[in-house]
Amino acid sequence: MDRFKLTLSGRALWATAMVALLFIFLFGGLVKLQLVNHAELAKRSENNRLRVVPIIPRRGIVYDRDGRVIIDNRPSYTVSIVPAEMVSDRTVPHLAGLIELDSAQILKRMLRNQVSRQQPAPVKKDVPFDAIAVLEEQSLAFPGVSYQMERVRMYVDSLGAEAFTGYVGEVSPEDLSESDGERQGYQPGSMIGKKGLEKQYDQLLRGREGTEYVEIAASGQILGPYTEREALEAIPGSDITLSIDIDVQEAAVHALDSFCCGAVVAMDPRTGEVLAATSYPGFDANIFSSVIPESLWTEIRTDSTHPLLNRVLNGLYPPGSTTKLITVGAALEEGLINEHTTLKPCYGGMQFGNRFFRCWEHSGHGTLNCIHALEQSCDVFMYQIGLSLGIDLLHDYFAKCGFGRPTGIDLPGESDGLNPDTKYYDERYGKNKWTRALVLNNAIGQGEILSTPLQLAQFYCGIANDGLVYRPHLVKKISRPNGEEINVPPVVSFRLPFSKQTLDILYEGIRLVVEGERGTARAQRRKDYTVGGKTGTAQNPHGENHAWFCGVAPLEHPEIVVCAIVENSGDGSKYAAPVVGKVIKAYMDKRTARADMANLTPVDTSHAEL
């Protein structure tokens, strides 16, 4: 009996101890929850009933020089998933059928764009309104799914302006991994400038994202704004006014649309402002504002005309006879010739070593001085002064005229071009394994020399502006959302390496190309204004010759320089010169119309009889 009492007493003691330990454990847990982890748990609880919604600001609008819209925005809907609220396994399958994406694609995009479990991760942009209406009406059937109205880029697709506008696209992992300050502030799923002005001025155009907080129920139903946290207001992007003239731009596009491929650049030589720039064929930049079907993307990438190639900035071509001005200018500056010097007559070509180098005019040009050699574009005259100059001296003059390096235009990704010298040829062919004959090709803009249309336009701006070259640029004015306006002044880039006397001789040469009796572009003469320029026909090993023409107008006080290349077409005088002529005409007609309007005198009707 005593043993039984002892056993019972021991069990009671153990039970009491266990209860005490359990009480201590529970009490300790309560202390930890209420005191130690209170702040963290309270924050988690708050996050579970909050949805962090980004406010996408209006992206800046882009205007032409007369205030006409080039790039605007249109309304669009983006569907997102909040991972922390996706409580049902049926959410993704239901959503897949509604937005026409399979479940795997949705989950992949959600994981790629996820910033936090409480923040919406975009899974599809530009969703039709019909699908948004279903999400609104049946929100309980799509826990964790949200939508947001955004503004999507809208480009005027008739302008052929992709060469400078570029386009926007969804931020890539490479964009997010950039460590420099220019890339800070992007989130997965954000839209970012990918090419052109959209990329160059992305920080200005995009503005600053805002944030608002929404309270939600456990079912995912939106209860309303959460007022205990202050929302961060979005700041719209800055608007930009360009130097582009839509009328001149449209003329450039229409002038090229009967050819396969080509490019046109028009500039104001007095400031470096780009008035028009088009690469043909181009693409509709609007397709990049939404999801591109794989079939369309494949079609664009495999197109033999290369619509994604920006020929203005990255098209590399032998400049042909358009750079004969540099050859003549170098010879004049070095004292090898003067304006009256005549060399060996042109009889259709010139023998050098064991090779006969032909002139484009097989019957020959006879005896010429440098001005008439430019007028008639005589190759034999250029061969002779090219040999006197040599590879490296000619290279130096090309370099001082802006070739072989980017112009510095306010667009990303510009190509250098190619301006060969002795070092280049030694590396390519081997030392002492090439001959002086190479300079004959360089002297007429052939051989290894490669230029972009923009580089040529820049050079001719210097010829038209007494040797002073302004850096090509597109942006004239930046209008910030606070009302501040910033005018972008022209910047001098360099000066051509020619004296006033040499420039006058070169200018007379381009005048005679159009105005002279034997000029190669005399078909471009106009009665109401004067035009000068230089034709070029660049040999193309892959097909027909490329046609070049660079034009200047009006000659008395130049206001516009237009450079055009028409690929695989033939003679510059026959194909490229008319393209330039149409663009210059559009500019001069508009200039005349404005002058007429300014000269109109209002009729005084204050004393008219009733």
C-alpha positions in Angstrom: 0.0 0.0 0.0 2.8 2.4 0.9 4.6 1.5 -2.3 1.4 2.3 -4.3 1.2 5.7 -2.6 4.8 6.4 -3.5 4.3 5.4 -7.1 1.2 7.6 -7.4 2.9 10.5 -5.8 5.9 10.2 -8.2 3.5 10.1 -11.2 1.8 13.2 -10.0 5.2 14.9 -9.5 6.2 14.0 -13.1 2.8 15.3 -14.4 3.1 18.5 -12.6 6.7 18.9 -13.9 5.5 18.3 -17.5 2.7 20.8 -17.1 5.1 23.3 -15.7 7.5 22.7 -18.5 4.7 23.1 -21.1 3.5 26.2 -19.4 7.0 27.6 -19.4 7.4 26.7 -23.1 4.1 28.3 -24.0 4.9 31.4 -21.9 8.3 31.7 -23.5 6.7 31.4 -27.0 4.2 34.0 -26.1 7.0 36.3 -24.8 8.9 35.7 -28.1 5.9 36.4 -30.2 4.6 39.4 -28.3 7.9 41.0 -27.4 10.9 39.6 -29.2 9.4 39.0 -32.7 6.5 41.4 -32.5 7.8 44.0 -35.0 8.8 41.4 -37.6 5.6 39.4 -37.3 3.5 42.6 -37.4 5.3 43.5 -40.6 4.6 40.1 -42.1 1.0 40.3 -41.1 0.6 43.7 -42.7 2.3 42.5 -45.8 -0.1 39.6 -46.1 -3.0 42.0 -46.4 -1.2 44.6 -48.5 -0.5 44.6 -52.2 2.3 46.9 -53.5 1.2 48.3 -56.8 3.8 50.1 -59.0 2.5 53.3 -60.7 4.0 53.5 -64.2 4.6 57.1 -65.2 3.7 58.5 -68.6 6.7 58.2 -70.9 7.8 61.4 -72.5 6.3 62.4 -75.9 8.7 63.1 -78.8 7.9 66.0 -81.2 9.4 67.3 -84.5 10.8 70.8 -84.8 7.3 72.2 -85.5 5.6 70.5 -82.5 4.1 67.6 -84.4 4.1 64.2 -82.6 6.6 61.6 -83.7 6.3 59.2 -80.6 3.2 59.1 -78.4 1.6 56.7 -75.9 -1.6 54.6 -76.0 -3.4 52.9 -73.2 -2.7 49.2 -72.6 -3.3 46.6 -69.9 -0.7 44.4 -68.2 -1.7 41.3 -66.2 0.5 40.3 -63.2 0.5 37.7 -60.5 1.3 38.4 -56.8 3.0 35.1 -55.7 2.0 35.5 -52.0 -1.7 35.7 -53.0 -1.7 32.8 -55.4 -3.5 30.4 -52.9 -5.1 28.2 -55.5 -3.4 25.7 -57.9 -6.1 26.5 -60.4 -5.1 30.2 -60.7 -2.5 29.7 -63.4 -4.5 27.2 -65.6 -7.5 29.5 -65.4 -5.4 32.5 -66.4 -3.6 30.6 -69.2 -6.8 30.2 -71.3 -7.8 33.8 -70.7 -4.6 35.5 -71.8 -3.6 32.9 -74.4 -0.3 31.8 -72.7 0.4 28.2 -71.5 0.9 27.6 -67.8 4.6 27.0 -68.2 5.1 30.4 -69.9 3.1 32.2 -67.2 5.2 30.6 -64.3 8.4 31.3 -66.2 7.6 35.0 -66.6 6.3 35.3 -63.1 9.6 33.9 -61.7 11.7 36.0 -64.0 9.9 39.3 -63.1 9.4 38.6 -59.4 10.8 41.3 -57.1 9.1 40.1 -53.9 6.2 37.8 -53.1 4.0 40.7 -52.2 4.7 42.7 -55.4 2.9 42.0 -58.8 5.1 40.2 -61.3 4.1 41.0 -64.9 3.3 38.0 -67.0 1.7 39.6 -70.1 1.5 43.1 -71.6 -1.0 44.5 -74.0 -3.8 42.2 -72.9 -7.2 42.8 -74.7 -9.9 44.6 -72.8 -12.2 41.6 -73.0 -9.9 39.6 -70.9 -9.5 42.4 -68.4 -13.3 42.6 -68.1 -13.4 38.9 -67.1 -10.7 39.4 -64.5 -12.7 42.3 -63.1 -16.0 40.4 -63.0 -14.6 37.1 -61.7 -11.8 38.3 -59.4 -12.5 35.6 -56.8 -11.8 32.9 -59.4 -8.3 34.4 -60.0 -6.7 34.8 -56.6 -3.4 36.6 -56.8 -4.0 37.9 -60.3 -4.1 41.7 -60.9 -4.1 44.0 -63.8 -2.9 47.5 -64.4 -3.4 50.1 -67.1 -0.2 51.3 -68.6 0.8 53.5 -71.6 2.5 51.7 -74.5 4.6 53.4 -77.0 3.0 54.5 -80.3 5.1 55.4 -83.3 4.0 57.1 -86.5 4.8 54.2 -88.8 4.5 56.2 -92.0 7.6 58.3 -91.2 10.3 55.5 -91.6 11.9 57.0 -88.5 13.2 53.8 -86.9 16.7 54.9 -87.7 16.5 57.5 -85.0 13.5 56.7 -82.8 14.5 53.2 -82.0 12.0 51.3 -79.8 11.3 50.1 -76.3 11.2 46.6 -74.9 11.0 44.7 -71.7 14.1 45.0 -69.5 16.4 42.0 -69.9 18.6 40.3 -67.3 21.6 42.0 -69.0 20.0 45.4 -68.5 19.3 44.6 -64.8 22.9 43.4 -64.2 24.4 46.8 -65.3 26.0 48.3 -62.3 26.4 51.9 -63.6 24.1 54.6 -62.3 22.3 55.1 -65.6 20.7 51.7 -65.3 19.5 52.0 -61.6 15.8 52.1 -60.9 14.7 49.4 -63.3 12.5 46.5 -62.1 11.8 43.1 -63.8 9.0 43.7 -66.3 9.8 47.4 -66.8 10.0 48.8 -70.3 13.3 50.2 -71.3 14.7 52.0 -74.4 16.4 49.4 -76.6 17.6 51.4 -79.6 17.8 54.9 -80.9 16.5 57.9 -79.0 14.5 55.7 -76.8 17.7 54.2 -75.5 19.9 57.3 -75.6 17.4 59.4 -73.6 15.7 56.6 -71.6 16.4 58.1 -68.2 14.7 61.4 -69.3 11.8 59.8 -71.1 10.8 57.2 -68.6 10.4 59.4 -65.5 10.2 57.8 -62.1 7.9 55.0 -61.0 5.5 55.6 -58.1 4.0 53.1 -55.5 0.6 52.7 -54.0 -0.7 50.3 -51.4 -3.9 48.3 -51.6 -5.5 46.4 -48.8 -6.8 42.9 -49.6 -8.8 40.1 -47.9 -7.5 36.6 -47.4 -9.5 35.5 -50.5 -7.6 38.0 -52.6 -10.5 40.5 -52.9 -9.4 44.1 -53.0 -10.8 46.1 -50.0 -9.5 49.5 -51.1 -6.5 51.8 -50.7 -4.3 51.3 -47.6 -4.0 54.7 -46.0 -1.5 53.9 -43.2 1.3 53.9 -45.7 2.0 57.0 -47.8 1.9 56.4 -51.6 4.8 57.6 -53.7 3.7 59.7 -56.6 4.9 58.9 -60.1 6.8 61.5 -62.0 6.1 61.7 -65.7 9.0 61.5 -68.2 10.3 64.6 -70.0 9.1 65.5 -73.4 11.7 66.0 -76.2 11.6 68.2 -79.3 13.7 67.1 -82.2 15.4 68.9 -85.1 13.6 66.5 -87.4 11.2 68.1 -89.9 8.3 65.6 -90.6 7.8 67.1 -94.1 11.4 66.5 -95.1 11.4 63.1 -93.4 8.3 62.0 -95.4 10.0 63.3 -98.6 13.0 61.1 -97.9 10.9 58.0 -97.3 8.9 58.5 -100.5 12.0 59.1 -102.5 13.4 55.7 -101.6 10.2 53.6 -101.6 10.7 52.5 -105.3 14.1 50.9 -104.5 15.2 47.8 -102.7 17.5 49.4 -100.1 19.1 52.6 -99.2 19.4 55.5 -96.7 19.0 59.3 -96.7 20.4 61.8 -94.2 19.5 65.5 -94.3 21.2 68.1 -92.1 21.4 71.8 -91.5 25.1 72.6 -92.0 24.8 75.8 -89.9 24.0 73.9 -86.7 24.5 70.1 -87.3 20.8 69.6 -86.8 19.5 66.4 -88.4 16.4 67.3 -90.5 15.6 63.8 -91.7 17.1 60.3 -91.4 15.7 57.1 -92.9 17.0 53.6 -93.5 15.1 51.6 -96.1 13.6 49.1 -95.7 12.8 49.6 -92.1 10.3 48.0 -89.7 7.3 49.1 -87.7 8.6 50.0 -84.3 5.1 49.5 -82.8 5.6 45.7 -83.0 8.2 45.9 -80.2 5.7 47.6 -77.9 3.9 44.3 -77.4 4.8 40.6 -77.5 6.2 39.8 -80.9 5.0 36.5 -82.3 7.9 34.1 -82.9 7.0 33.7 -86.6 7.1 37.5 -87.2 10.4 37.8 -85.4 11.9 35.0 -87.5 10.6 36.7 -90.6 12.2 40.0 -89.7 15.6 38.5 -88.8 15.9 36.4 -91.9 14.7 39.0 -94.4 17.4 39.3 -97.1 17.0 43.1 -97.2 18.0 43.4 -93.5 15.3 45.8 -92.2 16.9 45.8 -88.8 20.2 47.3 -90.1 20.3 51.0 -89.4 22.0 52.0 -92.7 22.3 55.6 -91.5 24.6 54.8 -88.6 25.8 51.3 -89.4 25.7 50.9 -93.2 29.3 50.7 -94.3 30.0 51.4 -98.0 32.8 52.5 -100.2 32.0 56.2 -100.6 33.1 56.3 -104.3 33.6 59.6 -106.0 31.9 61.5 -103.2 35.2 61.7 -101.4 37.2 62.9 -104.4 36.9 66.3 -102.8 39.3 65.1 -100.0 41.8 63.8 -102.6 41.8 67.2 -104.4 41.8 69.1 -101.2 44.8 67.2 -99.8 46.7 67.8 -103.0 46.0 71.5 -102.9 47.0 71.8 -99.3 50.2 69.9 -99.9 51.1 72.2 -102.8 51.1 69.3 -105.3 48.7 71.2 -107.5 46.9 74.5 -107.8 43.5 75.3 -109.4 45.2 75.8 -112.8 47.4 72.6 -112.8 46.7 70.1 -115.5 48.1 66.6 -115.3 48.5 63.9 -117.9 45.3 63.7 -120.1 42.6 61.1 -119.4 42.2 58.7 -122.4 39.9 56.3 -120.5 42.4 54.9 -118.0 46.0 54.8 -116.7 48.6 52.1 -116.8 50.3 51.4 -113.5 52.6 48.5 -113.3 51.1 45.5 -115.0 47.5 46.7 -114.6 45.4 49.2 -116.5 43.2 51.3 -114.1 40.2 52.5 -116.0 38.2 55.7 -115.7 34.5 55.5 -115.5 34.3 57.4 -118.8 35.9 54.9 -121.2 36.3 57.5 -123.9 38.3 59.7 -121.5 38.0 63.3 -120.3 41.1 64.8 -121.9 43.1 67.5 -120.1 41.5 68.9 -117.0 42.3 71.0 -114.0 41.1 70.0 -110.5 37.8 71.9 -110.6 36.8 70.3 -113.9 38.1 67.0 -112.7 35.5 67.2 -109.9 32.8 68.5 -112.2 33.3 65.4 -114.5 34.5 63.1 -111.8 37.6 62.0 -113.7 39.3 59.0 -112.1 42.6 59.4 -114.0 43.2 62.8 -112.5 42.6 61.4 -109.0 44.9 58.4 -109.6 47.8 60.7 -110.4 47.4 62.9 -107.3 46.7 59.9 -105.2 50.1 58.4 -106.1 51.8 61.7 -105.2 50.0 61.8 -101.8 50.6 58.2 -100.8 48.6 56.0 -98.5 49.3 57.6 -95.1 49.0 61.2 -96.1 45.6 60.5 -97.8 44.6 58.6 -94.6 45.5 61.6 -92.5 43.3 63.9 -94.6 40.4 61.5 -94.5 40.8 61.3 -90.7 40.8 65.1 -90.4 37.6 65.1 -92.4 35.8 62.8 -89.9 36.2 59.4 -91.5 37.2 56.3 -89.6 35.5 57.4 -86.4 32.0 58.0 -85.1 30.4 61.5 -85.6 29.2 61.7 -82.0 25.6 62.0 -82.9 23.2 61.6 -79.9 22.3 58.1 -80.8 23.9 54.8 -79.5 25.7 52.2 -81.5 27.2 54.3 -84.3 29.9 52.5 -86.5 33.4 53.8 -87.0 33.8 53.2 -90.7 37.2 52.3 -92.0 40.1 54.6 -93.0 43.1 52.3 -93.9 46.7 53.3 -93.5 50.1 51.5 -93.9 49.6 49.7 -90.5 46.2 48.4 -91.6 47.6 47.0 -94.9 50.6 45.5 -93.1 48.3 43.7 -90.7 46.0 42.6 -93.5 48.4 41.5 -96.2 51.7 41.3 -94.4 54.6 43.7 -94.5 56.0 44.4 -98.0 53.2 42.2 -99.5 51.1 44.9 -100.9 51.8 47.6 -103.5 51.3 51.4 -104.0 48.5 50.5 -106.4 46.2 50.4 -103.4 46.3 54.2 -103.2 44.8 54.5 -106.6 41.6 52.9 -105.3 41.6 55.0 -102.2 42.0 58.2 -104.2 38.6 57.5 -105.9 36.8 56.4 -102.7 37.1 52.7 -103.5 39.2 49.8 -102.0 39.1 49.3 -98.3 37.7 52.8 -97.4 34.2 52.4 -95.8 31.9 55.2 -94.7 28.4 55.6 -93.3 25.9 57.9 -94.9 26.0 60.1 -91.7 29.8 60.5 -92.0 29.5 61.7 -95.6 26.7 64.1 -94.7 28.8 65.5 -91.9 31.7 66.1 -94.3 29.6 67.9 -96.8 28.1 70.1 -94.0 31.7 71.2 -93.5 32.1 72.0 -97.2 28.9 74.0 -97.1 29.8 75.8 -93.9 33.2 77.2 -94.8 35.0 74.3 -93.2 33.3 74.4 -89.7 31.7 71.1 -88.8 29.0 70.9 -86.1 28.3 67.7 -84.4 25.2 66.0 -85.8 22.4 66.0 -83.3 18.7 65.4 -83.1 17.5 66.8 -79.8 16.7 70.6 -79.8 14.8 71.0 -76.5 13.9 69.0 -73.4 10.7 69.9 -71.5 10.7 68.6 -68.0 7.4 67.9 -66.2 7.9 70.8 -63.8 7.7 73.2 -66.7 11.5 73.8 -67.1 12.7 73.9 -70.7 16.3 73.2 -71.7 17.4 74.2 -75.1 20.2 72.1 -76.5 22.8 74.3 -78.3 24.8 73.2 -81.4 28.4 72.0 -80.6 31.4 72.5 -82.9 33.0 69.1 -83.6 36.0 70.1 -85.7 37.2 72.1 -88.7 38.1 70.7 -92.1 41.9 70.7 -92.8 41.5 73.1 -95.7 42.3 76.8 -96.2 39.7 79.2 -97.4 41.2 79.2 -100.9 41.0 75.4 -101.0 37.4 75.4 -99.8 36.5 77.9 -102.5 38.0 75.6 -105.2 36.1 72.5 -103.8 32.9 74.5 -103.6 33.2 75.6 -107.2 33.7 72.0 -108.1 30.4 70.9 -106.4 28.7 73.8 -108.0 29.8 72.7 -111.5 28.7 69.1 -110.8 25.1 70.4 -111.1 25.4 73.8 -112.8 28.3 73.0 -115.2 27.8 72.0 -118.8 29.5 68.7 -118.3 28.5 68.1 -114.7 27.6 64.6 -113.7 24.4 65.7 -112.0 23.3 68.5 -114.3 19.9 66.9 -114.5 19.3 68.3 -111.0 19.4 72.0 -112.0 16.5 74.0 -110.7 15.2 77.4 -111.9 14.1 78.8 -108.5 17.2 77.8 -106.4 20.8 76.6 -106.9 22.1 73.1 -106.1 25.6 71.8 -105.8 26.8 68.3 -105.0 28.9 65.3 -105.9 27.9 62.0 -107.5 29.4 58.7 -106.6 29.2 55.1 -108.0 30.7 52.6 -105.6 31.7 49.2 -106.8 29.9 46.4 -105.1 31.4 42.9 -105.3 28.1 41.3 -104.3 25.9 42.8 -107.1 25.2 46.0 -108.9 27.0 49.2 -108.0 25.8 51.4 -105.1 24.6 54.9 -106.1 25.6 58.0 -104.1 24.8 61.6 -104.2 25.5 64.4 -101.7 23.7 67.6 -102.4 23.9 71.2 -101.0 21.3 74.0 -101.4 20.9 76.9 -101.9 24.5 77.4 -103.0 24.6 81.1 -102.0 23.8 80.5 -98.4 23.5 76.7 -97.8 20.7 75.6 -95.4 20.5 71.9 -96.2 22.8 69.1 -97.0 21.3 65.8 -98.2 23.3 62.5 -98.6 21.7 59.5 -100.2 22.8 56.0 -101.0 20.7 53.6 -103.2 22.1 50.1 -102.9 22.6 47.8 -105.9 21.1 50.3 -108.4 23.9 51.7 -110.6 25.1 55.2 -111.4 24.9 57.9 -108.7 23.7 60.5 -111.2 20.8 58.4 -112.4 19.5 56.9 -109.1 20.8 58.7 -106.0 20.8 62.3 -107.3 17.0 62.3 -108.0 16.4 61.0 -104.5 18.4 63.9 -103.1 16.7 66.3 -105.5 13.2 65.3 -104.1 14.3 65.9 -100.5 15.9 69.3 -101.2 12.8 70.3 -103.2 10.5 69.4 -100.2 12.7 71.6 -97.9 12.9 74.5 -100.4 9.2 74.5 -101.2 8.4 74.6 -97.5 10.9 77.4 -97.0 9.4 79.4 -99.9 5.8 78.9 -98.5 6.9 80.2 -95.1 8.5 83.2 -96.7 5.4 83.9 -98.6 3.2 83.7 -95.5 5.6 86.0 -93.6 5.4 88.6 -96.4 1.6 88.6 -96.5 0.2 92.0 -95.3 -3.1 91.8 -93.4 -5.9 93.8 -95.1 -7.1 96.7 -93.0 -10.9 96.4 -92.8 -11.4 98.8 -90.0 -12.9 101.5 -92.3 -14.6 99.2 -94.8 -18.2 100.2 -95.7 -20.9 97.9 -94.4 
